[in-house]
Amino acid sequence: MGLMAFLSTWVLLPLHATAQDNTGKEAKNEVKSEAKSTALPEIKITTGRVRPGTLEDIARTGSKTDTPLRDIPASIAVVPAALLQEQGVTDMNDAMRNVSSVQPLMGGGYGFGNSFTSRGLALSYLRDDLPDGGAQNSYFRTMYDVDRIEVLKGPGSALFGVAGPGGSINMITKKPQYNFDLSVGTMLGSFGTRNGFLDLTGVIPYMPNLAGRVIANMEHTDGFRGLERNIVEASPSFIWRLAPDKTLLIDFDHREMKIKPDNYGILFDGNSHLANVSRETRYYTPFNKTDHTINRLGLIHNWAISDVLSMRTAFTYDARTLEIIRNGGGNQGNAAGIVTGRDARSQFDIAGYTQLQNEFIWKTNTGPVKHTFLGGFEYKNTDITTTRADFTLPNVNLLSPVILETSLNGLVRRPIFDRRISSDQTSFYAQDQIDLTDKFKLRLGIRNDLVKYSDKGFQFVSGNYGYREIVQTKSLTTYSTGGVYQPTKFLAFYAGYSTGAFINLATEAQNVSTAPETSDQIEVGAKTTLLDGKADFNVALFQTSRNNYFITLPGSGGQATQDGNDRSRGVEMSLGVRPMPGLNIIGNGVWMDPETLSRNVATNSVLGVTRSVFGTRPAGVATHMGSLWGTYTLQSGLARGLMFGFGVTYKGDSFADTLNLLKIPSYVVLDAAVSYRIKRMDLAVNIKNLTDATYYTNPTFAGALPGNPLSAFGSIRFNFN
């Protein structure tokens, strides 16, 4: 309450108050001067300022240093806030269309959280370079506080420890600024969608060394097919210039998310075709819900010890509560058109994630060879209590479902688990970015994680509910290495190899892993700027594998085991073209061959099929997909600032099951946008799915989740600075 009162005072103080205080004004100008003098020099190429994602851009997700993308032997995609705004992006599914090979995945998200694969393998989340909660049962991420999104392809454990085999999505947030800036806006649109936001930053009155920022938003939608969403978020942050060479960043995030999940979508029939029903059809339990509350405190101290040595100390505490009622399983329709095996699931998680990290960057030379050395120490504690129970539900008719359940009262409760998961992880890591010459660069990185973890409590297995304990200590060593050859400053060829290893502490499985989930990737590619800076083109060939992840085998009584093993090979590309002033085109595509290498046997009880899954395609993964987005902004005349945008997204077919019996068709979706900037006001209309195509975004248990039909969203934003 004290913090909110302080923020209110800051907002309501007359803006000219500090201008009347000459001493305060002079001090503020000194701070601004210091900020300018200590800022990194603006990197320029032939066309002016550096564009996000180009060779000269710096994305910390690739190295945790100020190394430009051209010198990093890995593929990193960048999605800036400006692109999110012009596309009218409000959720991660739309944002990730701008990144090659990234596809939504139901597992771990279940409609109320964001879960994705890249190159056919699972992705993990970072927030400002630090892990953002657990790998599964994620949360629904909005875009209001996002400055840019960086996506590292392939395992990044050598830098981040817990990192998905497909890569890491790093949400870079907006930081406090010493110059005053205020943006407010709202959006209205289809499905009863409405939201409002405020973004205010500037120097705290009478405290010239302290700048603050507060971002707050409220969002509601009735949702397509009744999938309602209500979100309230507030993110105050402060940066305190302790000295010319020291800053302290304090940020706090409070999020409340109430979202109705759908685990069924449209189900398959007895012939393994999606049922011939309206895409509005609902099989999910009507009282499904998720109540998710997150409170995250972050402290980051940056110290520029000298021109060649700097230190960063970060602390975060992330407290989360999650209450879920969702469907936990079900079959496709049988030959009689009946859906069997339906159940409801109730789960309650209380989780706390504590992390302390200290790292330094040292730039030095050994003769003509330049080094950018990163060294770090990290401690992380995870503490989760979780309970789950299932409830059997009545069968329904596939073609005309009538959902009879109105509450969990009166349903037979089957306890699944009641457990506590805890972990202490101590890590040391090092990386050397080596410039042998102006044309040859190397990177060497290594990390060791010592993980002590336990999973204690009651668990239901094969008809028995009893107490059990898992207590383990693992030492995990991961590394990354690679090289870059740059025949010119506009062309870079690279090759890299990286490994991943972490203990999966997610509550989705009924017990934690007794062995680490591991991964590795080999990648070669090229990054280039063409046509005198008017085009950027990146291409990468890769082979990535994922081992020891949880899957559920027939006859296990629903007990997941670490028999998962996948491999993916392919080529992906990204392109940015600016052929003339005002015209911008970006695109990406991937062709790959993801393959299941596990030799376990799976069963489809409705079809009576039992066989090995070896050689099949992982569920939900398309072998080829791509997107293209173009905008043109009028450069002169009365309509100067009027922008037109058009986009197309293509995704190939995929499967809802590991046996590859239930195929989800490919689709093409068209989007459009029109916006106009009038002095301090931005007006925009975004139209999704122009042709009102019926398409399915990702698999469910025995079905596929329909994408939104033709829809429109209008927004207005006021900017004051």
C-alpha positions in Angstrom: 0.0 0.0 0.0 2.9 2.3 0.8 4.4 1.7 -2.7 1.0 2.4 -4.4 0.7 5.6 -2.4 4.2 6.7 -3.4 3.4 5.9 -7.0 0.1 7.9 -6.8 2.0 10.9 -5.4 4.5 10.7 -8.3 1.8 10.6 -10.9 -0.3 13.4 -9.4 2.5 15.9 -8.7 2.4 18.8 -11.2 4.9 18.2 -13.9 6.4 21.7 -13.5 7.2 21.2 -9.8 10.8 20.1 -10.5 11.2 22.8 -13.1 10.7 25.4 -10.3 13.5 23.9 -8.2 16.6 25.2 -9.9 18.9 23.0 -7.8 16.9 19.9 -8.6 16.8 20.8 -12.3 20.6 21.2 -12.4 21.1 17.9 -10.6 18.7 16.2 -13.0 20.6 17.6 -16.0 23.8 16.3 -14.5 22.3 12.8 -14.2 21.1 12.9 -17.8 24.6 14.0 -18.8 26.1 11.1 -16.9 23.6 8.7 -18.4 24.5 9.8 -21.9 28.2 9.6 -21.2 28.1 6.1 -19.7 25.7 4.7 -22.4 27.0 2.4 -25.1 27.9 4.2 -28.3 25.2 3.9 -31.0 26.3 1.3 -33.5 25.6 2.4 -37.1 25.7 0.8 -40.5 25.2 2.3 -43.9 21.5 2.8 -43.5 21.5 4.5 -40.0 20.5 3.1 -36.7 20.8 -0.5 -35.9 17.6 -2.5 -36.6 16.6 -5.2 -34.2 17.8 -8.7 -35.2 20.4 -7.5 -37.7 24.1 -8.2 -37.7 25.1 -5.3 -35.5 22.3 -5.7 -33.0 23.1 -6.9 -29.5 21.0 -9.7 -28.0 22.1 -10.7 -24.6 20.3 -14.0 -24.8 23.1 -15.3 -27.1 26.1 -14.5 -24.9 25.0 -12.4 -21.8 27.5 -9.8 -23.0 27.5 -6.9 -25.5 28.7 -9.2 -28.3 26.8 -8.3 -31.6 24.8 -11.1 -33.3 27.3 -11.4 -36.2 29.9 -12.7 -33.7 27.7 -15.4 -32.0 27.8 -18.9 -33.4 24.1 -19.6 -32.9 20.7 -18.6 -34.3 18.9 -15.8 -32.4 15.6 -14.2 -33.4 14.5 -10.8 -32.2 10.9 -9.5 -32.1 10.8 -5.8 -31.2 7.9 -4.0 -29.5 7.3 -1.9 -32.6 6.5 -5.0 -34.6 4.2 -6.3 -31.9 2.3 -3.0 -31.9 1.8 -2.8 -35.6 0.6 -6.4 -35.8 -1.8 -5.8 -32.9 -0.2 -8.7 -30.9 -1.8 -9.3 -27.5 -0.6 -12.8 -26.8 2.5 -15.0 -27.4 0.9 -17.2 -30.0 0.7 -14.2 -32.4 4.1 -12.9 -31.3 5.8 -16.2 -32.1 4.6 -16.2 -35.7 7.5 -13.9 -36.3 10.1 -16.6 -35.3 10.9 -19.5 -37.6 10.1 -23.0 -36.5 8.3 -21.9 -33.3 4.9 -23.7 -32.8 2.3 -23.7 -30.0 2.1 -26.9 -27.9 -0.8 -27.9 -25.7 1.3 -29.9 -23.1 2.1 -27.6 -20.1 -0.2 -24.9 -21.4 -3.7 -26.4 -21.6 -5.0 -23.2 -22.9 -4.2 -21.0 -19.9 -0.4 -20.8 -20.4 2.1 -20.3 -23.2 3.9 -23.5 -24.3 5.9 -23.8 -27.5 8.3 -25.9 -29.4 11.2 -24.8 -31.6 12.8 -27.1 -34.2 10.3 -29.6 -32.9 11.5 -29.6 -29.3 10.3 -27.8 -26.1 11.2 -24.2 -25.4 11.7 -22.6 -21.9 11.2 -19.1 -20.7 13.5 -16.4 -19.4 12.7 -12.9 -18.1 15.5 -10.4 -18.4 18.0 -13.2 -18.7 16.8 -15.1 -15.6 14.6 -18.2 -15.6 10.9 -17.4 -15.4 9.2 -20.0 -13.3 9.0 -23.7 -14.1 9.1 -25.4 -17.5 5.5 -26.5 -17.5 2.2 -25.1 -16.1 3.3 -21.7 -17.4 1.3 -18.5 -17.5 -0.4 -16.4 -20.1 2.1 -13.7 -21.1 0.8 -10.3 -22.2 2.8 -7.7 -24.2 2.3 -4.5 -22.3 5.6 -4.4 -20.5 7.7 -6.1 -23.3 10.4 -4.1 -24.9 11.5 -7.0 -27.2 11.5 -10.8 -27.3 14.7 -12.7 -28.0 14.6 -16.4 -29.0 17.8 -18.5 -28.7 17.5 -21.6 -30.8 18.8 -24.9 -29.3 19.9 -25.8 -25.7 21.3 -22.9 -23.7 22.1 -24.7 -20.5 25.8 -23.5 -20.6 24.5 -20.0 -19.9 21.1 -20.4 -18.2 21.1 -23.8 -16.6 17.5 -24.9 -16.9 16.9 -24.3 -20.6 14.7 -26.2 -23.1 16.2 -28.4 -25.8 14.5 -26.3 -28.5 15.7 -23.1 -27.1 14.8 -20.2 -24.8 12.4 -17.3 -25.1 13.7 -14.3 -23.3 11.2 -11.6 -22.5 13.1 -8.3 -22.3 11.0 -5.8 -20.3 10.8 -2.0 -20.5 13.1 -0.2 -18.0 12.7 3.1 -16.2 13.9 6.1 -18.2 15.1 9.5 -16.9 13.1 11.4 -19.5 9.4 11.7 -18.9 7.2 9.5 -21.1 3.5 8.6 -20.8 1.4 6.2 -22.9 -2.2 5.3 -22.3 -4.5 3.3 -24.5 -7.3 0.9 -25.0 -8.5 -1.8 -27.4 -12.0 -3.0 -28.2 -12.7 -6.0 -30.5 -14.4 -9.3 -31.3 -15.5 -11.8 -28.6 -16.2 -9.0 -26.1 -12.5 -8.1 -26.0 -11.5 -4.9 -24.1 -8.4 -3.7 -22.4 -6.7 -0.7 -21.1 -3.1 0.1 -20.2 -0.9 2.8 -18.7 2.9 3.2 -19.1 4.5 6.1 -17.2 8.2 6.7 -16.7 10.5 9.5 -15.7 12.6 11.0 -12.9 11.0 10.9 -9.4 10.2 14.5 -8.4 12.9 16.0 -6.1 15.0 12.8 -6.4 17.1 13.3 -9.5 19.1 10.1 -9.1 16.0 8.0 -9.1 13.8 7.2 -12.1 10.7 5.1 -12.1 8.3 3.3 -14.3 4.8 1.9 -13.7 3.0 -0.3 -16.3 -0.5 -1.4 -15.5 -3.1 -3.1 -17.6 -6.5 -4.8 -17.4 -7.8 -7.1 -20.0 -11.1 -9.0 -20.5 -12.4 -11.2 -23.3 -15.4 -13.5 -23.5 -13.3 -15.6 -25.8 -14.0 -17.6 -28.9 -16.0 -20.7 -27.9 -16.5 -19.3 -24.4 -12.9 -19.4 -23.4 -13.0 -16.4 -21.1 -9.9 -14.5 -20.0 -9.5 -11.8 -17.3 -6.1 -10.4 -16.5 -4.9 -7.6 -14.1 -1.2 -6.7 -14.0 0.9 -4.0 -12.4 4.6 -3.7 -12.8 6.3 -0.8 -11.0 10.1 -0.5 -11.3 12.8 1.9 -10.2 16.4 2.6 -11.2 18.6 4.3 -8.8 21.9 5.8 -9.9 24.0 5.1 -6.8 27.1 6.6 -8.4 28.3 7.4 -11.9 29.4 3.7 -12.2 26.7 2.0 -10.2 22.9 1.5 -10.7 20.3 -0.5 -8.8 17.2 -1.7 -10.6 14.2 -2.7 -8.5 11.2 -4.2 -10.2 8.0 -5.9 -9.0 5.4 -7.7 -11.0 2.0 -8.5 -9.8 -0.2 -10.6 -12.1 -3.7 -12.0 -11.6 -5.0 -14.3 -14.4 -8.3 -16.1 -14.6 -8.6 -18.1 -17.7 -10.9 -20.9 -18.8 -8.9 -23.8 -20.3 -10.0 -26.2 -23.1 -8.3 -29.6 -23.2 -10.4 -31.0 -26.0 -11.0 -28.5 -28.8 -12.7 -30.4 -31.6 -12.4 -34.2 -31.2 -11.6 -36.9 -33.8 -14.2 -39.4 -34.8 -13.9 -43.2 -35.1 -12.4 -42.8 -38.6 -9.6 -40.5 -37.2 -11.1 -37.4 -38.9 -11.9 -34.3 -37.0 -15.6 -34.5 -36.2 -18.0 -32.9 -38.7 -19.3 -30.3 -36.2 -19.3 -26.6 -35.9 -16.0 -25.1 -34.7 -18.1 -23.6 -31.9 -18.8 -27.1 -30.5 -17.7 -27.5 -26.9 -16.7 -30.7 -25.2 -14.9 -29.2 -22.2 -16.4 -29.0 -18.7 -18.2 -25.7 -18.4 -16.9 -24.9 -14.9 -13.3 -25.3 -15.9 -11.1 -22.5 -14.5 -7.6 -21.4 -13.7 -6.8 -18.8 -11.0 -3.1 -17.8 -11.3 -1.5 -15.2 -9.1 2.2 -14.2 -9.5 4.3 -11.8 -7.4 7.8 -11.4 -8.6 10.5 -9.2 -7.0 13.7 -8.5 -8.8 16.9 -6.6 -7.8 19.7 -6.0 -10.2 22.9 -4.1 -9.3 25.2 -3.1 -12.2 28.7 -1.9 -11.4 31.1 -0.6 -14.2 34.3 -1.2 -12.2 36.4 0.1 -15.1 36.3 0.4 -18.9 37.1 -3.3 -19.2 35.6 -4.9 -16.1 31.9 -4.9 -15.0 29.9 -6.8 -12.5 26.2 -7.7 -12.3 24.4 -9.0 -9.2 20.8 -10.1 -9.5 18.3 -11.5 -7.0 14.7 -12.6 -7.8 11.9 -14.1 -5.7 8.9 -15.4 -7.6 5.9 -16.6 -5.6 3.0 -18.3 -7.5 -0.3 -19.9 -6.6 -2.3 -21.8 -9.2 -5.7 -23.3 -8.8 -6.9 -25.4 -11.7 -10.1 -27.3 -12.7 -9.6 -28.7 -16.2 -10.3 -31.9 -18.1 -7.5 -34.4 -17.7 -8.1 -36.9 -20.5 -10.5 -38.4 -23.0 -10.7 -40.5 -26.2 -11.7 -39.8 -29.7 -15.2 -40.7 -30.7 -15.7 -44.4 -31.1 -17.6 -46.3 -33.9 -20.9 -45.5 -32.2 -20.1 -41.8 -32.1 -19.6 -41.8 -28.3 -16.7 -40.0 -26.5 -15.4 -42.1 -23.6 -12.7 -41.7 -21.0 -13.6 -38.1 -20.0 -12.5 -36.9 -16.6 -12.1 -33.7 -14.7 -8.9 -32.7 -12.8 -8.5 -30.5 -9.8 -5.0 -29.2 -8.9 -3.6 -26.6 -6.5 0.1 -25.5 -6.6 2.0 -23.1 -4.3 5.4 -22.4 -5.7 8.4 -20.3 -4.7 11.5 -19.7 -6.9 14.5 -17.9 -5.3 17.6 -17.0 -7.3 20.8 -15.2 -6.6 23.3 -14.6 -9.4 26.6 -12.8 -9.5 28.6 -12.5 -12.7 31.4 -10.3 -14.2 32.5 -9.4 -17.7 36.2 -8.8 -18.3 37.6 -7.5 -21.6 41.3 -8.2 -22.1 43.9 -9.0 -24.7 46.5 -11.7 -25.0 48.8 -10.2 -27.6 46.6 -9.5 -30.7 43.8 -11.7 -29.5 40.8 -10.0 -27.8 38.8 -11.7 -25.1 35.4 -11.0 -23.7 35.3 -13.2 -20.6 32.1 -14.0 -18.7 32.2 -15.7 -15.3 29.4 -16.3 -12.9 28.0 -18.0 -9.8 24.3 -18.8 -9.2 22.2 -20.2 -6.4 18.6 -21.3 -7.0 16.0 -22.7 -4.6 12.7 -24.2 -5.7 9.9 -25.1 -3.3 6.6 -26.4 -4.6 3.6 -28.0 -2.8 1.1 -29.6 -5.1 -2.1 -31.7 -4.8 -4.1 -33.3 -7.6 -7.3 -35.3 -7.9 -9.3 -36.7 -10.8 -13.1 -37.2 -11.2 -14.8 -39.5 -13.7 -17.2 -37.8 -16.1 -20.1 -39.2 -18.1 -19.7 -40.1 -21.8 -21.0 -37.7 -24.4 -22.2 -37.8 -28.0 -19.5 -36.7 -30.5 -21.8 -35.0 -32.9 -24.2 -33.4 -30.4 -22.5 -33.2 -27.1 -24.5 -32.4 -24.0 -22.2 -31.7 -21.1 -24.0 -32.9 -17.9 -21.6 -32.0 -15.2 -22.3 -28.8 -13.3 -19.8 -29.0 -10.5 -17.4 -31.5 -8.8 -19.9 -32.1 -6.1 -21.3 -35.7 -6.2 -18.4 -36.9 -8.4 -16.2 -39.7 -7.2 -12.8 -38.2 -6.2 -9.6 -40.2 -7.0 -6.5 -38.7 -5.3 -3.6 -38.6 -7.7 -0.8 -37.0 -5.6 -0.2 -34.8 -2.6 3.5 -33.9 -2.5 6.3 -31.4 -1.9 9.1 -30.8 -4.4 12.2 -28.9 -3.3 15.5 -28.2 -4.9 18.8 -26.4 -4.1 21.0 -25.7 -7.1 24.5 -24.2 -7.0 26.1 -23.3 -10.3 29.4 -22.0 -11.7 29.8 -21.0 -15.3 32.3 -19.4 -17.6 32.4 -18.2 -21.3 35.2 -16.7 -23.4 34.3 -14.9 -26.6 37.6 -14.8 -28.5 38.4 -12.5 -31.4 41.4 -14.2 -33.0 41.3 -11.6 -35.9 38.8 -9.3 -37.3 37.5 -12.2 -39.4 37.8 -15.2 -37.1 35.9 -15.5 -33.8 35.5 -18.3 -31.3 33.3 -19.0 -28.3 33.9 -21.5 -25.5 31.5 -21.9 -22.6 31.1 -24.4 -19.8 28.8 -24.7 -16.8 28.4 -27.0 -13.8 25.1 -27.4 -11.8 25.1 -29.3 -8.5 21.4 -30.1 -7.9 20.1 -31.5 -4.6 16.4 -32.2 -4.9 13.6 -34.2 -3.4 10.0 -35.2 -4.1 8.1 -36.4 -1.0 4.5 -37.3 -0.6 1.6 -39.5 -1.6 1.1 -40.8 -5.1 -1.4 -42.9 -7.0 0.1 -45.7 -9.2 -1.6 -48.7 -10.6 -4.5 -48.6 -8.3 -2.5 -47.9 -5.1 -2.2 -44.6 -3.2 0.8 -44.5 -0.9 3.7 -42.5 0.4 7.0 -42.4 -1.4 10.2 -40.4 -1.4 12.7 -39.4 -4.1 15.9 -37.8 -2.9 18.7 -37.2 -5.4 21.9 -35.3 -5.9 23.1 -34.7 -9.5 26.1 -33.0 -10.9 25.4 -31.7 -14.5 28.0 -30.3 -16.8 27.0 -28.6 -20.0 29.0 -26.6 -22.6 28.8 -24.7 -25.8 31.4 -24.0 -28.5 31.5 -22.6 -31.9 33.3 -20.4 -34.4 32.5 -17.5 -36.8 34.2 -16.5 -40.0 33.5 -13.1 -41.4 34.9 -12.5 -44.9 33.3 -9.0 -44.8 31.5 -7.0 -42.1 28.2 -7.8 -43.8 28.6 -11.6 -44.0 29.2 -14.1 -41.2 29.4 -17.9 -41.5 29.2 -19.9 -38.3 29.2 -23.3 -36.7 28.2 -24.2 -33.2 27.6 -27.1 -30.8 25.8 -26.9 -27.5 24.4 -29.3 -24.9 21.7 -29.1 -22.3 20.9 -30.8 -19.0 18.5 -30.0 -16.2 16.2 -31.7 -13.6 12.6 -31.3 -14.6 10.8 -30.1 -11.4 7.4 -29.5 -13.1 4.3 -30.7 -11.4 2.8 -32.1 -14.6 4.3 -35.6 -14.1 3.4 -37.6 -11.1 7.0 -37.6 -9.8 10.2 -35.7 -10.6 12.9 -37.2 -12.7 15.6 -39.5 -11.3 17.9 -38.6 -14.2 18.4 -35.2 -16.0 16.7 -34.4 -19.2 19.4 -33.8 -21.7 19.8 -32.4 -25.2 22.4 -31.4 -27.8 22.6 -29.5 -31.0 24.9 -29.0 -33.9 24.2 -26.0 -36.2 25.9 -24.3 -39.2 24.6 -21.2 -40.8 25.1 -17.7 -42.3 24.0 -14.2 -41.4 24.2 -11.5 -43.9 23.2 -7.9 -44.8 22.6 -7.3 -48.5 21.8 -4.6 -51.0 23.6 -1.8 -49.2 21.7 -2.5 -46.0 18.3 -2.9 -47.6 18.0 -6.6 -46.9 19.0 -9.1 -44.1 19.0 -12.8 -44.7 19.9 -15.6 -42.2 19.9 -19.3 -42.8 20.7 -22.2 -40.4 21.0 -26.0 -40.8 20.6 -27.9 -37.6 20.3 -31.2 -35.8 18.9 -31.2 -32.3 18.0 -34.0 -30.0 16.1 -34.3 -26.7 16.5 -37.3 -24.3 15.1 -38.6 -21.0 11.9 -36.5 -21.0 8.7 -37.7 -19.5 6.2 -39.8 -21.4 3.4 -42.2 -20.3 3.6 -45.8 -21.4 0.7 -48.3 -21.7 0.3 -50.3 -18.6 2.0 -47.7 -16.3 -1.2 -46.8 -14.6 -0.8 -43.2 -15.8 2.8 -43.0 -14.4 5.1 -41.0 -16.6 8.6 -42.3 -17.1 11.7 -40.8 -18.7 11.6 -42.8 -21.9 11.2 -39.8 -24.2 13.8 -39.4 -27.0 13.4 -37.1 -30.1 15.6 -35.8 -32.8 15.0 -33.0 -35.4 16.9 -32.1 -38.5 16.2 -29.3 -40.9 16.9 -25.8 -42.3 15.3 -22.5 -41.3 15.5 -19.1 -42.8 14.6 -15.5 -41.9 14.4 -12.5 -44.2 14.0 -8.7 -43.8 13.7 -6.4 -46.8 13.4 -2.6 -47.0 13.5 -1.9 -50.8 12.2 1.7 -50.5 11.3 4.2 -47.8 8.2 3.2 -45.9 8.1 -0.4 -47.2 9.2 -3.2 -44.9 8.8 -6.9 -45.4 9.8 -9.7 -42.9 9.5 -13.4 -43.3 10.6 -16.8 -42.0 10.3 -20.4 -42.9 11.5 -23.9 -41.8 11.7 -27.3 -43.3 12.5 -30.1 -40.9 12.3 -33.8 -40.2 11.4 -34.3 -36.4 11.4 -37.9 -35.4 10.6 -39.9 -32.3 13.5 -42.3 -31.4 11.8 -43.9 -28.4 11.0 -47.6 -28.8 8.2 -47.7 -26.4 4.8 -49.1 -27.4 1.7 -46.9 -27.4 -2.0 -47.9 -27.7 -5.1 -46.3 -29.3 -7.8 -48.2 -27.5 -10.6 -46.8 -29.7 -9.0 -48.0 -32.9 -7.4 -51.1 -31.3 -3.9 -50.2 -32.5 -0.8 -51.0 -30.4 2.6 -50.5 -31.8 6.0 -48.8 -31.3 6.2 -45.1 -31.8 9.8 -45.3 -33.2 10.1 -43.3 -36.3 6.9 -41.3 -35.8 6.6 -37.5 -35.7 6.3 -35.8 -32.2 2.8 -34.7 -31.5 1.8 -31.2 -32.6 4.9 -30.6 -34.8 4.6 -29.6 -38.4 7.5 -30.4 -40.8 7.2 -27.1 -42.6 5.8 -23.7 -41.9 6.4 -20.1 -42.6 5.1 -16.5 -42.3 5.3 -13.2 -44.2 4.4 -9.7 -42.9 4.7 -6.5 -44.9 3.9 -2.9 -44.1 3.8 0.3 -46.2 3.7 3.8 -44.5 2.9 6.8 -46.5 5.9 9.2 -46.4 4.3 12.5 -47.5 1.1 14.4 -48.1 -1.9 14.8 -45.8 -2.0 11.1 -45.1 1.6 10.9 -44.0 1.9 8.3 -41.3 -0.9 6.1 -42.6 0.3 2.5 -42.5 -1.1 -0.6 -44.2 0.0 -4.0 -43.2 -0.7 -7.5 -44.5 0.5 -10.9 -43.3 0.2 -14.6 -44.2 0.9 -17.6 -42.0 1.2 -21.1 -43.2 1.6 -24.3 -41.1 1.8 -27.8 -42.5 -0.1 -30.8 -41.1 0.7 -32.3 -37.7 -0.5 -35.1 -35.5 -2.4 -35.1 -32.2 -0.9 -38.5 -31.1 2.5 -40.2 -31.0 1.1 -43.0 -33.1 0.4 -40.5 -35.9 -3.1 -41.8 -36.4 -4.9 -38.5 -35.8 -3.9 -35.9 -38.4 -4.5 -32.1 -38.0 -4.7 -30.5 -41.4 -2.4 -27.7 -42.7 -3.7 -24.1 -42.9 -3.2 -20.7 -44.3 -4.3 -17.6 -42.4 -4.3 -14.0 -43.6 -4.2 -10.9 -41.4 -4.3 -7.2 -42.1 -3.7 -3.9 -40.3 -4.3 -0.2 -40.8 -2.9 2.4 -38.5 -2.5 6.2 -38.5 -0.3 8.4 -36.3 -1.6 11.9 -35.6 0.8 13.9 -33.5 0.5 12.3 -30.0 -2.2 9.7 -31.0 -2.0 6.3 -32.7 -5.1 4.8 -34.2 -5.1 1.2 -35.4 -7.4 -1.6 -36.7 -6.2 -5.1 -36.9 -8.1 -7.8 -38.7 -7.4 -11.5 -38.0 -8.2 -14.4 -40.3 -9.4 -12.3 -43.2 -10.9 -15.3 -45.1 -12.6 -16.7 -42.0 -10.7 -20.0 -42.5 -11.4 -22.9 -40.2 -8.0 -24.0 -38.9 -6.5 -25.7 -35.9 -3.6 -24.2 -34.0 -2.4 -27.2 -31.9 -3.4 -30.7 -30.7 -5.2 -31.6 -27.5 -5.6 -35.1 -25.9 -7.6 -36.5 -28.8 -8.5 -33.5 -30.9 -7.3 -30.1 -32.0 -7.9 -26.5 -30.8 -9.7 -24.3 -33.4 -8.1 -21.0 -34.2 -10.2 -17.8 -34.0 -12.6 -17.0 -36.9 -12.7 -13.6 -38.7 -12.2 -11.0 -36.0 -11.3 -7.3 -35.7 -9.7 -5.2 -33.0 -9.5 -1.4 -32.8 -7.1 0.4 -30.6 -6.2 3.9 -29.6 -3.0 5.0 -27.9 -2.0 8.5 -26.6 1.7 9.3 -26.2 3.1 12.2 -24.1 6.8 12.9 -23.8 
